[in-house]
Amino acid sequence: MNHVFIMNPASGSYDRTAEMREKVKDFAKLVNEPVEVCLTERAHHAEELARAAAECGEPVRIYACGGDGTLHEVAAGAAGFENAAITNLPIGSGNDFLRMFGQETARFFDLREFLNVDVTPFDMMDCNGHLAINIVSMGFDARVAFGMTKYRRHASMSGNRAYQMSLAVNLLKGVNRHINVEVGERRFIGKRVLVCVLNGRFYGGGFNPSPTARPDDGEFDILVTEKLSLLQVSKMIDLYAKGRAAEVPQYVHILKGTEVRLSCPDKEMFNMDGEWLDEQDILVKLSDKKVNFFYPKGAKYY
C-alpha cells in the first residue's frame, strides 16, 4: 500500500507544512510502507497529483491535507480509480465535509487513527463536466461567501468583519436573482434567494440545510427557495442553517433527485465545493464515477 500526502501550504491561517512533515515521518515508521509528501503549487495542482498517484495502478491511500478546496481537488483526481482511496486531514480554514462525522471528526487530526480504517465509495457530483464531492449552490449564499473571500484579503477585514461586510453589500444589492430550476418533472421559474444541491451535509462554515443528505445514497438533496423579502429571509435563514427548512415549506422546497438543471438570463456566480464559477446554464448530475473515502475504523457519519 502506498500513502501519498497532498499538502496545500496556503490552507488555513498559516503554513503547517513543517509540522505535517514531522507527523508524516512518524506515521511512516508505523506503517512501514511507501510514504510520499507532495506540496501543491497552484490551483488544481492537488487534482493533478491525486490523479497521478491513482494512475500508477498500485493500491494507494491519498491524504488531502488542507480544507474543503483541497479535498475537492483530490476527490476529483481520484474519482473512478478502484485502486485509490482518499481522506481529509482537516488543517484548512474550512472543513465542512467532515462535519458529518460529528464528534468523531476529531479523530481525523490523529494519523494513528488511519492505521486501521473503513472505506466507503462516495458519490460524486458532475457539474458541467467538473467533479465535486460536497455541494453546488447558486444565489445569495454563494455571493456572500465569494465576497467574504474577497474582503479577507484586506488587513482591516480580520475575524468576522469580512463576512459582515459581504453580507451588508449583498443585502444592498438585493437577495433575489432569476434562477430557473428543473428537477425531474418539477419546474420552478423566476426569482429566488438560492438553490442548493447537496451530496454532503454541511457547507458555508457549518450550514446544514438538509439533515438527510448522505454522500453514499445515490441521490442529492435539493433545496429551492422562493422569492423572499428581507424580513422573510431573516426568518428562513436560521432554520435553513440548522437543517429545519422543512418547517417553512412556504419558503423552501426540499426534493430528492439525481439531476438538476439551473438556468439564468445572464451568467450567475455559483459555488462548487468552495470553488467559484460563472455560468448561465448548469447541469448537476450524479456522476458515474465514485471515489473511495477512508476514515478511522468504526467512525460513523450521519
C-alpha positions as CSV (number, residue, x, y, z in Angstrom):
1,M,0.0,0.0,0.0
2,N,1.3,3.4,-1.0
3,H,0.5,6.5,1.1
4,V,0.5,10.0,-0.7
5,F,0.1,13.1,1.4
6,I,-1.0,16.1,-0.7
7,M,-0.4,19.3,1.3
8,N,-1.7,22.7,0.4
9,P,0.7,25.2,2.1
10,A,-1.9,28.0,1.6
11,S,-4.6,26.2,3.6
12,G,-5.6,27.6,7.0
13,S,-4.3,30.7,8.8
14,Y,-0.6,29.7,8.5
15,D,1.7,27.3,6.7
16,R,1.7,24.0,8.6
17,T,3.9,22.1,6.2
18,A,6.8,21.6,8.6
19,E,4.5,20.4,11.3
20,M,2.8,18.0,9.0
21,R,6.1,16.6,7.6
22,E,7.1,15.6,11.2
23,K,3.8,13.9,11.7
24,V,4.0,12.1,8.4
25,K,7.6,11.0,9.3
26,D,6.3,9.4,12.5
27,F,3.4,7.8,10.6
28,A,5.8,6.3,8.0
29,K,7.6,4.4,10.8
30,L,4.4,2.9,12.0
31,V,3.1,1.7,8.6
32,N,6.4,0.6,7.2
33,E,5.1,1.2,3.7
34,P,6.0,3.7,1.0
35,V,5.0,7.3,2.0
36,E,5.3,10.4,-0.2
37,V,4.7,14.0,0.5
38,C,3.6,16.4,-2.3
39,L,3.1,20.1,-2.0
40,T,0.6,22.0,-4.2
41,E,2.0,24.9,-6.1
42,R,-1.1,26.3,-8.0
43,A,-4.8,25.9,-8.4
44,H,-5.9,22.4,-9.5
45,H,-2.4,21.0,-8.7
46,A,-3.9,18.8,-6.0
47,E,-6.2,17.2,-8.6
48,E,-3.2,16.5,-10.9
49,L,-1.2,15.0,-8.1
50,A,-4.1,12.8,-6.9
51,R,-4.8,11.5,-10.5
52,A,-1.1,10.8,-11.0
53,A,-1.0,8.8,-7.7
54,A,-4.1,6.8,-8.7
55,E,-2.9,6.2,-12.3
56,C,0.1,4.2,-11.0
57,G,-2.3,1.2,-10.6
58,E,-1.0,0.2,-7.2
59,P,-3.2,0.4,-4.1
60,V,-2.9,3.9,-2.8
61,R,-4.3,6.0,0.0
62,I,-4.3,9.7,-0.7
63,Y,-4.5,12.2,2.2
64,A,-5.9,15.6,1.3
65,C,-4.1,17.9,3.8
66,G,-6.0,21.1,3.8
67,G,-9.5,22.4,3.7
68,D,-12.6,21.7,1.6
69,G,-10.9,23.1,-1.5
70,T,-8.0,20.7,-1.3
71,L,-10.4,17.8,-0.6
72,H,-12.5,18.9,-3.7
73,E,-9.4,18.7,-6.0
74,V,-8.1,15.4,-4.6
75,A,-11.6,13.8,-4.9
76,A,-11.9,14.9,-8.5
77,G,-8.4,13.5,-9.3
78,A,-9.0,10.1,-7.6
79,A,-12.6,9.5,-8.7
80,G,-13.2,6.4,-10.8
81,F,-10.0,4.7,-9.7
82,E,-10.8,1.5,-7.7
83,N,-7.2,1.2,-6.5
84,A,-7.3,4.6,-4.8
85,A,-8.9,5.8,-1.7
86,I,-8.9,9.3,-0.2
87,T,-9.4,11.1,3.1
88,N,-9.1,14.6,4.5
89,L,-6.6,15.8,7.2
90,P,-8.6,18.9,8.2
91,I,-6.0,21.7,8.5
92,G,-7.7,24.2,6.3
93,S,-9.8,27.3,7.1
94,G,-12.9,25.4,6.3
95,N,-13.6,21.7,6.7
96,D,-17.3,21.4,6.3
97,F,-17.4,18.0,4.5
98,L,-16.1,16.2,7.6
99,R,-18.7,17.7,9.9
100,M,-21.0,14.9,9.1
101,F,-18.8,12.7,11.3
102,G,-19.9,14.7,14.3
103,Q,-17.7,14.5,17.4
104,E,-15.6,11.8,15.7
105,T,-14.2,14.4,13.3
106,A,-11.5,15.0,15.9
107,R,-10.1,11.5,15.1
108,F,-9.1,12.8,11.6
109,F,-6.4,15.0,13.2
110,D,-4.5,12.0,14.5
111,L,-2.6,10.0,11.8
112,R,-2.5,6.9,14.1
113,E,-6.3,6.7,13.5
114,F,-5.5,5.8,9.9
115,L,-3.6,2.6,10.8
116,N,-7.0,0.8,10.8
117,V,-9.7,2.2,8.5
118,D,-13.1,1.7,7.0
119,V,-13.6,2.5,3.3
120,T,-16.9,3.6,1.6
121,P,-17.5,4.5,-2.1
122,F,-18.9,8.1,-2.0
123,D,-21.0,9.6,-4.8
124,M,-19.6,12.4,-6.9
125,M,-21.4,15.4,-8.5
126,D,-20.9,16.2,-12.2
127,C,-21.4,19.9,-12.7
128,N,-21.0,20.9,-16.3
129,G,-18.2,18.3,-16.6
130,H,-16.5,19.4,-13.3
131,L,-16.5,16.9,-10.4
132,A,-17.4,17.9,-6.9
133,I,-17.9,15.8,-3.7
134,N,-19.9,18.1,-1.4
135,I,-22.1,20.8,-2.7
136,V,-23.2,23.0,-5.6
137,S,-25.1,26.2,-4.7
138,M,-26.3,29.3,-6.6
139,G,-27.7,32.5,-5.3
140,F,-27.4,34.7,-2.2
141,D,-25.3,32.4,-0.1
142,A,-22.7,31.9,-3.0
143,R,-22.5,35.7,-3.5
144,V,-21.9,36.3,0.2
145,A,-19.3,33.6,0.5
146,F,-17.4,34.8,-2.5
147,G,-17.5,38.4,-1.2
148,M,-16.2,37.2,2.2
149,T,-13.2,35.6,0.4
150,K,-12.5,38.8,-1.5
151,Y,-12.7,41.1,1.6
152,R,-10.5,38.8,3.7
153,R,-7.6,39.9,1.5
154,H,-7.7,43.3,3.3
155,A,-5.8,43.6,6.6
156,S,-8.7,45.5,8.2
157,M,-11.1,42.7,7.5
158,S,-9.9,40.1,10.0
159,G,-12.2,37.8,12.0
160,N,-15.9,38.2,11.2
161,R,-15.6,41.6,9.6
162,A,-15.2,40.2,6.1
163,Y,-18.5,38.2,6.4
164,Q,-20.3,41.2,7.8
165,M,-19.1,43.4,5.0
166,S,-20.0,40.9,2.3
167,L,-23.4,40.3,3.9
168,A,-24.2,44.1,4.0
169,V,-23.0,44.7,0.4
170,N,-25.1,41.8,-0.9
171,L,-28.2,42.8,1.1
172,L,-28.0,46.2,-0.6
173,K,-27.7,44.6,-4.0
174,G,-30.8,42.5,-3.4
175,V,-31.3,38.9,-2.2
176,N,-33.2,37.5,-5.2
177,R,-32.0,36.5,-8.6
178,H,-33.8,35.0,-11.6
179,I,-32.9,31.2,-11.4
180,N,-35.0,28.6,-13.2
181,V,-34.8,25.1,-11.7
182,E,-35.7,21.7,-13.2
183,V,-35.7,18.6,-11.1
184,G,-37.4,15.7,-12.9
185,E,-41.0,16.8,-13.7
186,R,-40.8,19.8,-11.3
187,R,-40.2,23.3,-12.7
188,F,-39.5,26.4,-10.7
189,I,-39.4,29.5,-12.8
190,G,-38.5,33.1,-11.7
191,K,-36.7,34.9,-9.0
192,R,-35.5,33.2,-5.8
193,V,-32.9,33.6,-3.0
194,L,-30.9,30.5,-3.6
195,V,-30.7,26.9,-4.8
196,C,-28.6,24.3,-3.0
197,V,-27.7,20.8,-4.3
198,L,-26.2,18.6,-1.5
199,N,-24.2,15.4,-1.7
200,G,-22.6,16.1,1.7
201,R,-24.3,17.6,4.7
202,F,-22.5,20.9,5.6
203,Y,-21.2,24.0,3.9
204,G,-20.5,27.7,4.5
205,G,-18.9,27.2,7.9
206,G,-21.5,24.9,9.4
207,F,-24.7,25.4,7.5
208,N,-26.7,22.2,7.5
209,P,-29.6,22.7,5.1
210,S,-30.8,19.1,4.9
211,P,-30.0,16.6,7.7
212,T,-31.0,13.7,5.4
213,A,-28.3,14.3,2.8
214,R,-25.7,11.4,2.5
215,P,-22.8,11.0,0.2
216,D,-23.4,7.3,-0.4
217,D,-27.2,7.1,-1.1
218,G,-27.1,7.6,-4.9
219,E,-29.1,10.9,-4.9
220,F,-28.9,14.5,-4.0
221,D,-30.9,16.6,-1.5
222,I,-32.1,19.7,-3.4
223,L,-33.3,22.9,-1.7
224,V,-35.1,25.5,-3.8
225,T,-36.2,28.8,-2.1
226,E,-39.0,31.1,-3.3
227,K,-38.6,34.8,-3.9
228,L,-38.4,36.3,-0.5
229,S,-38.4,39.7,1.2
230,L,-35.6,40.7,3.6
231,L,-37.9,40.0,6.5
232,Q,-38.8,36.6,5.2
233,V,-35.1,35.8,4.6
234,S,-34.3,36.7,8.2
235,K,-37.0,34.2,9.3
236,M,-35.9,31.5,6.9
237,I,-32.1,31.6,7.1
238,D,-31.6,30.4,10.7
239,L,-33.9,27.4,10.1
240,Y,-32.2,26.7,6.8
241,A,-28.7,26.7,8.5
242,K,-29.9,24.4,11.3
243,G,-31.5,21.7,9.0
244,R,-35.0,22.9,9.8
245,A,-36.0,24.2,6.4
246,A,-38.9,21.7,6.3
247,E,-40.6,23.9,8.9
248,V,-41.0,26.7,6.4
249,P,-42.4,24.9,3.2
250,Q,-43.8,28.2,2.0
251,Y,-40.2,29.5,1.7
252,V,-38.2,26.3,0.8
253,H,-39.0,23.3,-1.4
254,I,-37.0,20.2,-0.5
255,L,-36.6,17.5,-3.1
256,K,-34.5,14.4,-3.9
257,G,-33.0,13.7,-7.3
258,T,-30.0,12.7,-9.4
259,E,-30.1,15.6,-11.8
260,V,-30.8,19.3,-11.5
261,R,-30.7,21.9,-14.3
262,L,-30.3,25.6,-13.4
263,S,-30.6,28.4,-15.9
264,C,-30.4,32.2,-15.6
265,P,-30.9,35.1,-18.1
266,D,-27.3,36.1,-17.6
267,K,-24.2,34.4,-16.1
268,E,-24.5,33.9,-12.4
269,M,-21.9,33.0,-9.8
270,F,-22.2,29.6,-8.2
271,N,-20.3,27.7,-5.6
272,M,-18.9,24.2,-6.2
273,D,-17.2,22.9,-3.1
274,G,-15.9,26.4,-2.4
275,E,-14.7,27.0,-6.0
276,W,-16.4,30.0,-7.6
277,L,-17.5,29.8,-11.3
278,D,-19.8,31.9,-13.5
279,E,-22.3,30.1,-15.8
280,Q,-25.6,30.8,-17.4
281,D,-26.7,27.2,-17.6
282,I,-25.7,24.5,-15.2
283,L,-26.4,20.7,-15.2
284,V,-25.7,19.0,-11.9
285,K,-26.0,15.2,-12.2
286,L,-24.9,12.1,-10.4
287,S,-21.5,11.1,-11.8
288,D,-20.9,7.6,-13.0
289,K,-17.6,7.9,-11.1
290,K,-17.4,7.3,-7.3
291,V,-14.5,8.0,-5.0
292,N,-13.4,5.6,-2.3
293,F,-13.3,7.5,1.0
294,F,-11.5,6.1,4.0
295,Y,-11.9,7.1,7.7
296,P,-10.9,5.9,11.1
297,K,-12.3,2.4,11.9
298,G,-15.7,2.5,13.4
299,A,-16.3,6.2,12.8
300,K,-19.9,6.9,11.8
301,Y,-21.2,9.6,9.6
302,Y,-24.8,10.8,9.7
